[in-house]
Amino acid sequence: MSGLESADAPVPNYTRIDNDGIMDFINGNSTRLTADLNMNIDLHLPLSQYPTPLPPAVDSATSSSKSSPINLDDPNSTYIQKERRDLQCRLIRIFFDAITSKKTGLVTKLITGGFVSPDVPNEYGLTPLLAAVEAGDGAMVCALVNLGADVNTFGTPSKRSSSSSSSSSSSSSSKRKKGKIDNKPPADARTPLMAAAAAGNLALARLLFRDFHANDALVAGDGQLVLRLAADNGHREIVDLLPSRRGGEFRRWRTHHAVATRRIKRSCQGIGAFCVLCVWYIPKAILWSLPKYLVVLPSVKLAKWSWKNKHQFGPWCKKQVKKVPDRTKRAVQAAGRAVKALKHAPKGMARFAKALAKRMWWIIRGILRAMKVMCLWIWESLRKVGLATGFMFLKVVSAMHTAVMAVLSFFRNITLKDVGNGILVALEALFVGLPGAVVSGLRAFGTASYKALVHMLGFVAKILWWIMEELFEYAVFLPKQLWKILAAIGSSVAKGCHEILVWLNPKRH
């Protein structure tokens, strides 16, 4: 009997106490049930899909019925449903653990015994064959295919599923609440051949493509082909193995364009919020809120208080006039004490001079440290710019030499492509390397200026630097957002041009 025939054969209901001990193996020697409980659970074997989450009503009913009697005769009771799902999930988890740990015998036993289907996915959408390809196990791939696994089934890669487990669970719960179950694979789902090509595993790619005749013309939701995944990741051996294929160009561009559109949307939202802040909130605060709460309302309150207490103004003036002689006497006495204190002036001047000298030495030392920082910045910037300039000069000379030698040899030893590559390297050094060194020097100037100010002014410099930094960010906010929009538009256009070139040459890097 073949693997598929045994998987389709009728399977009896398994009990907690069975002859093969397979349920003890699945349960993992669980002690959640009492020793005298003999429970019949129909697991609906073989498992071909991952169990769907239970409705919230079942979960709440199960948690509330822990202290109440359990009806074991009803196969649709909430407790039986939860136990069934737990056992199904544990069985699929054991199956995938056996695949990743390369236990071919256990995998064969679970499939031929009618417990799981060879294409059953795990909770994240990872298929068994895709898991075997990611593990790099050719023997497991052969075993699964011989047991009936479909080599053209799409699955969710494990890296993607592990990073999006929380988001996928929340989205699935929200869809369940709305009553909508979407079984459509995600846009970045991959076939086993796609996974092998993207990883650069030539042996598995040849095994799937030549021996098991995997379809290399399938297009993923994001437009990716096997050929494009291999070419984009620089795996030339796999590109040479595969035939030229066209397809998915518009989907790939649309996927890339969606990312660019999100960036443009965020930048436009930032520009809108910035404009509202500058046009409405700041003028409102300066022209209305601050005058109202700092000038108008306090003045009105003072005027009301003065009018209410106007009968006390005359007695207050009379009282102040009576205090004038006493205040004059105290002023004369204070002047006399000041004259007597002049005899201690030399000591005070000495202490002042000493403190001034210490302060001047602190300032001079800070200036020297600041000069050291700036000198180091100048040296480092000149070194980077000099190296970038020298590298650019060498690449220009190398490109000229390549072109001359190609002409002299009539393009026999040096091809026109080699000349073009040399020119491209020279242009990259001129328009990328040298400006990058200059920009790096300007960034280092900001760091050096900050350290120099801190050496000279201390904590005051940190406050001043923070203020200047915020003002600078405020001034360059709009240009930065506009640049992000232009960069996103340019990226989308460049992706479109790249897809046109790929359509002309499907094996293009």
Phi, psi and omega per residue, in radians:
M1 nan 2.330 -3.136
S2 -1.308 3.002 -3.137
G3 -1.108 -0.724 -3.114
L4 -1.220 -0.662 -3.135
E5 -1.132 -0.711 3.103
S6 -1.192 -0.554 3.123
A7 -1.218 -0.553 -3.140
D8 -1.488 -0.134 -3.109
A9 -1.192 2.629 3.130
P10 -1.125 2.408 -3.092
V11 -2.029 2.302 -3.127
P12 -1.302 2.869 3.053
N13 -1.252 2.361 -3.130
Y14 -1.703 2.476 3.121
T15 -1.906 3.010 -3.141
R16 -1.130 -0.563 3.121
I17 -1.965 1.805 3.125
D18 -2.228 2.901 -3.003
N19 -1.250 -0.679 -3.074
D20 -1.375 -0.284 -3.100
G21 1.268 0.270 -3.089
I22 -1.222 -0.584 3.135
M23 -1.229 -0.567 3.022
D24 -1.109 -0.652 3.097
F25 -1.140 -0.721 3.131
I26 -1.190 -0.786 -3.113
N27 -1.184 -0.307 -3.111
G28 1.152 0.671 -3.116
N29 0.975 0.731 -3.136
S30 -1.192 2.465 3.132
T31 -1.971 0.427 -3.141
R32 -1.239 -0.551 3.141
L33 -1.630 2.672 3.138
T34 -1.278 2.825 -3.018
A35 -1.216 -0.497 -3.087
D36 -1.636 0.235 -3.098
L37 -1.611 2.116 3.097
N38 -2.012 1.770 -2.927
M39 -2.033 2.284 3.078
N40 -1.627 2.113 3.139
I41 -2.234 2.102 3.051
D42 -1.492 1.938 -3.098
L43 -1.475 -0.015 -3.127
H44 0.983 0.881 -3.126
L45 -1.410 2.668 -0.066
P46 -1.362 2.619 -3.131
L47 -1.382 2.110 3.127
S48 -1.937 -0.264 3.097
Q49 -2.377 2.699 3.085
Y50 -1.256 2.405 -3.077
P51 -1.026 2.378 3.101
T52 -1.265 2.630 3.117
P53 -1.084 2.559 3.122
L54 -1.258 2.591 3.077
P55 -1.075 2.692 3.125
P56 -1.032 -0.526 -3.140
A57 -1.128 -0.667 3.135
V58 -1.190 -0.740 3.112
D59 -1.069 -0.797 -3.129
S60 -1.173 -0.674 3.125
A61 -1.165 -0.636 3.123
T62 -1.168 -0.753 3.135
S63 -1.195 -0.542 -3.114
S64 -1.451 -0.256 -3.077
S65 -1.749 0.302 -3.132
K66 -1.171 -0.643 -3.118
S67 -1.583 -0.125 -3.117
S68 -1.687 2.812 3.128
P69 -1.094 2.535 -3.103
I70 -1.772 2.239 3.111
N71 -1.570 1.809 -3.087
L72 -1.529 -0.188 -3.122
D73 -1.461 -0.310 -3.116
D74 -1.629 1.918 -3.125
P75 -1.199 -0.240 3.134
N76 -1.783 0.207 3.106
S77 -1.190 2.723 -3.079
T78 -1.081 -0.667 -3.127
Y79 -1.152 -0.757 3.124
I80 -1.133 -0.688 3.109
Q81 -1.069 -0.763 -3.139
K82 -1.178 -0.731 3.104
E83 -1.110 -0.702 3.126
R84 -1.086 -0.818 -3.125
R85 -1.132 -0.694 3.121
D86 -1.077 -0.742 3.129
L87 -1.188 -0.665 3.100
Q88 -1.124 -0.769 3.127
C89 -1.119 -0.689 -3.139
R90 -1.178 -0.646 3.122
L91 -1.139 -0.760 3.119
I92 -1.162 -0.647 3.113
R93 -1.133 -0.701 3.074
I94 -1.099 -0.699 3.140
F95 -1.063 -0.812 -3.120
F96 -1.284 -0.563 3.041
D97 -1.109 -0.641 3.091
A98 -1.159 -0.612 3.120
I99 -1.187 -0.850 -3.105
T100 -1.182 -0.503 3.104
S101 -1.588 0.126 3.019
K102 1.083 0.706 3.060
K103 -1.669 1.460 -3.049
T104 -1.120 -0.642 -3.123
G105 -1.113 -0.755 3.125
L106 -1.159 -0.689 3.099
V107 -1.082 -0.785 3.117
T108 -1.082 -0.721 -3.136
K109 -1.114 -0.725 -3.121
L110 -1.177 -0.588 -3.123
I111 -1.406 -0.878 -3.109
T112 -1.201 -0.428 3.086
G113 -1.365 -0.056 3.084
G114 1.406 0.384 3.139
F115 -1.526 -0.735 -3.117
V116 -2.335 2.724 3.014
S117 -1.463 2.618 3.132
P118 -1.190 -0.155 3.123
D119 -2.012 0.287 -3.097
V120 -1.205 2.249 3.121
P121 -1.505 2.838 3.041
N122 -1.547 -2.958 -3.025
E123 -1.181 -0.325 -3.136
Y124 -1.772 0.016 3.141
G125 1.628 0.131 3.113
L126 -1.353 2.205 3.138
T127 -1.505 2.750 -3.141
P128 -1.042 -0.747 -3.118
L129 -1.167 -0.657 3.091
L130 -1.160 -0.644 3.084
A131 -1.142 -0.673 3.108
A132 -1.165 -0.666 3.103
V133 -1.155 -0.750 3.117
E134 -1.140 -0.534 3.060
A135 -1.346 -0.186 3.129
G136 1.229 0.487 -3.070
D137 -1.796 1.761 3.139
G138 -1.187 -0.611 3.116
A139 -1.120 -0.704 3.109
M140 -1.152 -0.667 3.097
V141 -1.078 -0.794 3.129
C142 -1.101 -0.728 -3.129
A143 -1.106 -0.774 -3.122
L144 -1.149 -0.725 3.140
V145 -1.162 -0.707 3.114
N146 -1.167 -0.439 3.107
L147 -1.530 0.021 3.033
G148 1.950 0.143 3.124
A149 -1.195 2.445 -3.130
D150 -1.494 2.128 -3.088
V151 -1.314 -0.171 -3.087
N152 -1.908 0.262 3.139
T153 -1.401 2.343 3.084
F154 -1.412 2.514 3.084
G155 -2.539 2.868 -3.138
T156 -1.548 2.155 3.128
P157 -1.025 2.634 -3.049
S158 -1.194 -0.613 3.135
K159 -1.099 -0.742 -3.135
R160 -1.198 -0.725 -3.085
S161 -1.220 -0.618 3.125
S162 -1.213 -0.567 3.139
S163 -1.399 -0.342 -3.081
S164 -2.057 0.430 -3.091
S165 -1.144 -0.759 -3.126
S166 -1.180 -0.719 -3.141
S167 -1.182 -0.666 3.139
S168 -1.178 -0.670 3.132
S169 -1.171 -0.685 3.118
S170 -1.181 -0.691 3.135
S171 -1.196 -0.657 3.118
S172 -1.161 -0.652 3.108
S173 -1.172 -0.651 3.114
S174 -1.177 -0.681 3.095
K175 -1.159 -0.611 3.128
R176 -1.169 -0.658 3.115
K177 -1.150 -0.591 3.133
K178 -1.402 -0.141 -3.139
G179 1.432 0.349 -3.118
K180 -2.100 2.151 3.087
I181 -1.955 2.011 -3.108
D182 -1.827 1.898 3.130
N183 -1.590 0.111 -3.140
K184 -1.206 2.315 -3.136
P185 -1.155 2.707 3.135
P186 -1.160 2.913 -3.050
A187 -1.137 -0.537 -3.108
D188 -1.694 0.413 3.051
A189 -1.169 2.632 -3.057
R190 -2.350 2.610 2.976
T191 -1.479 2.878 3.103
P192 -1.011 -0.670 3.116
L193 -1.149 -0.662 3.079
M194 -1.096 -0.735 -3.141
A195 -1.134 -0.721 3.125
A196 -1.152 -0.695 3.135
A197 -1.188 -0.728 3.140
A198 -1.152 -0.607 3.140
A199 -1.426 -0.197 3.140
G200 1.367 0.387 3.130
N201 -1.488 1.652 -3.054
L202 -1.154 -0.670 -3.104
A203 -1.109 -0.824 3.123
L204 -1.180 -0.668 3.111
A205 -1.090 -0.751 3.105
R206 -1.163 -0.679 3.132
L207 -1.096 -0.809 -3.105
L208 -1.237 -0.676 -3.028
F209 -1.395 -0.820 -3.046
R210 -1.526 -0.747 -3.038
D211 -1.493 -0.713 -3.094
F212 -1.812 0.052 3.002
H213 0.966 0.848 3.055
A214 -1.181 2.515 -3.075
N215 -1.415 1.979 3.133
D216 -1.532 -0.012 -3.133
A217 -1.629 -0.011 3.130
L218 -1.188 2.469 -3.117
V219 -1.980 2.222 3.129
A220 -1.308 3.013 -3.120
G221 -1.091 -0.520 3.104
D222 -1.630 0.216 3.051
G223 1.544 0.063 -3.070
Q224 -1.366 2.425 2.999
L225 -1.897 2.844 3.061
V226 -1.036 -0.753 -3.111
L227 -1.116 -0.726 -3.118
R228 -1.213 -0.637 3.103
L229 -1.121 -0.701 3.108
A230 -1.208 -0.722 -3.111
A231 -1.216 -0.743 -3.123
D232 -1.144 -0.480 3.113
N233 -1.651 0.090 3.019
G234 1.323 0.495 3.139
H235 -1.717 1.515 -3.031
R236 -1.183 -0.574 -3.126
E237 -1.094 -0.723 3.133
I238 -1.240 -0.630 3.078
V239 -1.068 -0.729 3.109
D240 -1.191 -0.499 3.122
L241 -1.218 -0.619 -3.017
L242 -1.558 2.652 3.045
P243 -1.373 2.885 3.116
S244 -1.226 2.239 -3.140
R245 -2.305 2.444 3.020
R246 -2.035 2.616 3.123
G247 2.511 2.663 3.092
G248 1.361 0.151 -3.082
E249 -1.087 -0.823 -3.099
F250 -1.173 -0.633 3.108
R251 -1.137 -0.732 3.116
R252 -1.109 -0.757 3.121
W253 -1.143 -0.691 -3.133
R254 -1.133 -0.679 3.088
T255 -1.104 -0.787 3.097
H256 -1.151 -0.692 -3.124
H257 -1.169 -0.545 3.097
A258 -1.106 -0.690 3.080
V259 -1.128 -0.769 3.111
A260 -1.104 -0.649 3.125
T261 -1.140 -0.695 3.096
R262 -1.110 -0.690 3.098
R263 -1.121 -0.749 3.126
I264 -1.112 -0.701 -3.138
K265 -1.104 -0.787 3.114
R266 -1.098 -0.709 3.130
S267 -1.149 -0.720 3.106
C268 -1.130 -0.681 3.077
Q269 -1.107 -0.708 3.085
G270 -1.116 -0.714 3.109
I271 -1.124 -0.725 3.117
G272 -1.087 -0.781 3.114
A273 -1.123 -0.664 3.119
F274 -1.128 -0.757 3.138
C275 -1.144 -0.717 3.096
V276 -1.087 -0.710 3.116
L277 -1.095 -0.774 -3.084
C278 -1.314 -0.607 -3.022
V279 -1.545 -0.527 -3.015
W280 -2.001 -1.028 -2.963
Y281 -1.220 -0.796 -3.125
I282 -1.182 -0.847 3.064
P283 -1.052 -0.650 3.109
K284 -1.098 -0.727 3.132
A285 -1.148 -0.693 -3.091
I286 -1.326 -0.763 -3.019
L287 -1.582 -0.311 -3.070
W288 -2.200 -0.996 -3.000
S289 -1.169 -0.874 -3.109
L290 -1.108 -0.876 3.085
P291 -1.042 -0.634 -3.097
K292 -1.134 -0.861 -3.010
Y293 -1.554 -0.297 -3.138
L294 -1.801 -0.421 -3.064
V295 -2.118 -1.002 -2.983
V296 -1.160 -0.992 -3.093
L297 -1.095 -0.773 3.060
P298 -1.071 -0.660 3.130
S299 -1.139 -0.752 3.110
V300 -1.100 -0.752 -3.141
K301 -1.114 -0.701 3.113
L302 -1.162 -0.705 3.133
A303 -1.133 -0.729 3.100
K304 -1.100 -0.750 3.135
W305 -1.120 -0.731 3.137
S306 -1.109 -0.726 3.137
W307 -1.189 -0.633 3.133
K308 -1.199 -0.563 -3.097
N309 -1.911 0.505 -3.092
K310 -1.164 -0.436 -3.136
H311 -1.262 -0.264 3.125
Q312 -1.611 -0.091 -3.064
F313 -1.203 -0.726 -3.136
G314 -1.115 -0.897 3.097
P315 -1.025 -0.602 -3.137
W316 -1.164 -0.697 3.108
C317 -1.140 -0.716 3.124
K318 -1.087 -0.708 3.137
K319 -1.135 -0.679 -3.139
Q320 -1.180 -0.636 3.113
V321 -1.139 -0.699 3.124
K322 -1.117 -0.477 -3.102
K323 -1.489 -0.076 -3.090
V324 -1.097 -0.829 -3.141
P325 -1.057 -0.730 -3.131
D326 -1.138 -0.682 3.120
R327 -1.182 -0.618 3.101
T328 -1.149 -0.724 3.113
K329 -1.054 -0.776 3.138
R330 -1.136 -0.582 3.110
A331 -1.163 -0.711 3.123
V332 -1.129 -0.731 3.123
Q333 -1.096 -0.688 3.111
A334 -1.134 -0.639 3.103
A335 -1.152 -0.667 3.104
G336 -1.122 -0.736 3.114
R337 -1.127 -0.562 3.107
A338 -1.185 -0.679 3.108
V339 -1.114 -0.753 3.137
K340 -1.123 -0.531 -3.116
A341 -1.305 -0.156 -3.130
L342 -1.156 -0.379 -3.126
K343 -1.205 -0.325 3.085
H344 -1.623 0.122 -3.103
A345 -1.067 -0.716 -3.141
P346 -1.012 -0.756 3.131
K347 -1.110 -0.710 3.117
G348 -1.128 -0.702 3.103
M349 -1.112 -0.656 3.124
A350 -1.140 -0.775 3.115
R351 -1.113 -0.669 3.109
F352 -1.107 -0.748 3.136
A353 -1.114 -0.689 3.131
K354 -1.133 -0.790 3.117
A355 -1.119 -0.686 3.105
L356 -1.109 -0.695 3.118
A357 -1.124 -0.733 3.114
K358 -1.093 -0.712 3.137
R359 -1.142 -0.736 3.122
M360 -1.100 -0.696 3.110
W361 -1.132 -0.671 3.095
W362 -1.108 -0.695 3.134
I363 -1.181 -0.769 -3.131
I364 -1.101 -0.732 3.122
R365 -1.121 -0.691 3.085
G366 -1.124 -0.678 3.117
I367 -1.131 -0.700 3.122
L368 -1.122 -0.733 3.104
R369 -1.132 -0.690 3.112
A370 -1.122 -0.701 3.098
M371 -1.112 -0.647 3.107
K372 -1.108 -0.775 3.131
V373 -1.081 -0.778 -3.125
M374 -1.168 -0.639 3.100
C375 -1.138 -0.714 3.085
L376 -1.102 -0.683 3.105
W377 -1.108 -0.765 -3.140
I378 -1.052 -0.783 -3.131
W379 -1.113 -0.784 -3.110
E380 -1.154 -0.701 3.131
S381 -1.151 -0.767 3.111
L382 -1.108 -0.641 3.132
R383 -1.133 -0.790 -3.137
K384 -1.137 -0.802 -3.136
V385 -1.130 -0.671 3.114
G386 -1.130 -0.754 3.107
L387 -1.118 -0.734 3.117
A388 -1.124 -0.676 3.123
T389 -1.170 -0.752 3.108
G390 -1.110 -0.725 3.113
F391 -1.108 -0.716 3.109
M392 -1.098 -0.756 -3.130
F393 -1.083 -0.761 3.136
L394 -1.102 -0.713 -3.135
K395 -1.194 -0.642 3.079
V396 -1.121 -0.784 3.114
V397 -1.111 -0.686 3.124
S398 -1.126 -0.702 3.108
A399 -1.133 -0.720 3.114
M400 -1.133 -0.715 3.130
H401 -1.127 -0.728 3.105
T402 -1.072 -0.747 3.141
A403 -1.121 -0.756 -3.126
V404 -1.134 -0.764 3.142
M405 -1.159 -0.588 3.096
A406 -1.146 -0.709 3.129
V407 -1.170 -0.742 -3.105
L408 -1.168 -0.569 3.138
S409 -1.613 0.129 3.134
F410 0.967 0.680 3.051
F411 1.019 0.536 3.090
R412 -1.497 -0.896 -3.128
N413 -1.525 -0.562 -3.129
I414 -2.078 2.117 -3.090
T415 -1.517 2.954 3.108
L416 -1.148 -0.512 3.097
K417 -1.141 -0.674 3.097
D418 -1.112 -0.681 3.092
V419 -1.116 -0.767 3.114
G420 -1.086 -0.721 3.107
N421 -1.104 -0.682 3.101
G422 -1.123 -0.699 3.109
I423 -1.149 -0.702 3.121
L424 -1.106 -0.719 3.113
V425 -1.117 -0.711 3.117
A426 -1.129 -0.756 3.119
L427 -1.133 -0.655 3.099
E428 -1.117 -0.724 3.105
A429 -1.131 -0.590 -3.104
L430 -1.356 -0.763 -3.007
F431 -1.791 -0.121 3.117
V432 -2.100 -0.927 -3.074
G433 -1.137 -0.882 -3.116
L434 -1.148 -0.850 3.061
P435 -1.065 -0.583 3.096
G436 -1.116 -0.681 3.093
A437 -1.149 -0.682 3.110
V438 -1.142 -0.772 3.116
V439 -1.104 -0.686 3.095
S440 -1.096 -0.679 3.088
G441 -1.142 -0.662 3.108
L442 -1.164 -0.676 3.077
R443 -1.138 -0.715 3.100
A444 -1.136 -0.485 3.091
F445 -1.125 -0.676 3.094
G446 -1.089 -0.777 3.115
T447 -1.124 -0.741 3.136
A448 -1.149 -0.675 3.107
S449 -1.113 -0.716 3.106
Y450 -1.072 -0.819 3.137
K451 -1.116 -0.678 3.135
A452 -1.127 -0.762 3.115
L453 -1.122 -0.675 3.114
V454 -1.125 -0.688 3.106
H455 -1.119 -0.579 -3.080
M456 -1.542 -0.669 -3.011
L457 -2.027 -0.196 3.102
G458 1.267 -2.338 -3.061
F459 -1.148 -0.530 3.105
V460 -1.074 -0.626 3.127
A461 -1.135 -0.640 3.121
K462 -1.107 -0.733 3.124
I463 -1.137 -0.794 3.129
L464 -1.096 -0.690 3.137
W465 -1.153 -0.709 3.113
W466 -1.085 -0.726 3.122
I467 -1.112 -0.797 3.129
M468 -1.122 -0.669 3.130
E469 -1.118 -0.733 3.118
E470 -1.162 -0.698 3.092
L471 -1.122 -0.669 3.121
F472 -1.153 -0.769 3.107
E473 -1.089 -0.650 3.101
Y474 -1.123 -0.653 -3.093
A475 -1.308 -0.594 -3.057
V476 -1.727 0.129 -3.088
F477 -1.095 -0.893 -3.124
L478 -1.087 -0.824 3.085
P479 -1.029 -0.653 3.134
K480 -1.152 -0.736 3.135
Q481 -1.189 -0.685 3.086
L482 -1.123 -0.658 3.106
W483 -1.144 -0.678 3.092
K484 -1.094 -0.689 3.119
I485 -1.135 -0.798 3.133
L486 -1.126 -0.687 3.118
A487 -1.128 -0.698 3.116
A488 -1.146 -0.733 3.103
I489 -1.110 -0.765 3.108
G490 -1.097 -0.675 3.107
S491 -1.117 -0.703 3.123
S492 -1.159 -0.719 3.117
V493 -1.148 -0.731 3.136
A494 -1.109 -0.674 3.094
K495 -1.121 -0.674 3.096
G496 -1.109 -0.750 3.101
C497 -1.117 -0.689 3.115
H498 -1.095 -0.713 3.132
E499 -1.173 -0.557 3.063
I500 -1.140 -0.757 3.104
L501 -1.138 -0.633 3.099
V502 -1.161 -0.657 3.098
W503 -1.111 -0.647 3.101
L504 -1.245 -0.660 -3.141
N505 -2.321 1.616 -3.045
P506 -1.029 -0.430 -3.121
K507 -1.675 0.342 3.125
R508 -1.204 2.499 3.111
H509 -1.238 nan nan
